[in-house]
Amino acid sequence: MENLNSLSPIQNKRMTCYGGVAAAAALPSPPPTTLTTLPSSPSNTFVRVREVGSGGAEDPNTVVKQSVDGFKWRLLVSYDGTRYKGWQFQQTPPTIQCILEKALTQATKLERKDLHLVGASRTDGGVHAWGQVAHFITPFNYDSLDSIHAALNGLLPPDIRVREISAAVPEFHARFSAKGKIYHYKIYNDAIMDPFQRLYAYHVTHKLNAAVMREAANHFIGTHDFSAFVNSSRNDGMPNPVKTIFRFDIVKMGALLQLEVEGSGFMYRQVRNMAALLLQIGKEAIPPDIVPKILATRDRKELAKYTSAAAPPHGLCLVAVKYNAEHLQLPLGCPTTSLGRHHIVSKYNSNAYSIANTACVLCSSDQSQLQNQLKILVSATNKWKLKEKGDIQVKVCFMDSDHEGDLDIT
């Protein structure tokens, strides 16, 4: 690995590898040569954070820098949110962040407070994710990310998976560097629910008119004040209600109706509130042009006149979080991105194991029969060219005597 102290001050500050982890407690510790100690110079260690002040949690004008020594890593995480109370950390009932932090503390031997784990989207309870992004910090670096990747997935429950781990530049922040997000909301529109979709799609028996839903969805596209579509949240402070919707598609796939929305950002329950209104429009209870009228009021009470509650959480999935290219570049001197390890068993190795196993159990009371068996074994070793790996040593047992000896097949 490149010595970080050899970099120029500018390179050191802008391109230092901010990432890395240790092996899990359940796995053997990596050899000392795989760990790189953080350079002692404090000038290369800062993490950008955002101050939640009068501008709101996502206001780009309220930015402060906080000095944190460490390497920064980016995680791509998928999860089935059925059993969890959302992303945001809490012990009971458990959340995705809570479970992921427990795995990270075991894998890195660090305290929770030292990890600085941050997620791009604070998904609500019951909401799923295919492309959640998070970052965390460690005071050390590793030559490879494959071991930590395997360790984390070994520690996590099967309904949470880390799909990818990569090093991140100091400027990257999972939440505040995000330039856009894509959500899908699935509706199963049929008289009888598909049991395989029950955890991931909202069942609606009323026949929906997809055409009028598309017409209504088009009214959301553009930059608007979405105050009428947000539920209040004590964790958001005073978020900026002005958001831009880049696209809002209604895709019909048989009985499945998928609402696909991409925007610059979304407020608390905004997507589920938009979906709830579109459902009422799809039932033809209200006209499509009600959308701009509700938007214009900027009043959540106005939406409540047409739909009493947000659409259920299990139909919603965070599909992707988008970032600028400079935030996704790999820093200098960092390990390559880990996409997971594949286990491969070749035909050569499989047959070698079979022959070796046969050699171990060769046993006979008839010496001539034993010789015939050994000839077959030698023929097999020649066929598979096992002699290139060295001679095979066979333990020979004679059942009619106490003699036991080793026989080299050459």
Order of alpha helices (4+ residues) and beta strands (2+ residues): alpha-beta-beta-beta-beta-alpha-alpha-beta-beta-beta-alpha-beta-beta-beta-alpha-beta-beta-beta-alpha-alpha-alpha-beta-alpha-alpha-beta-alpha-beta-beta
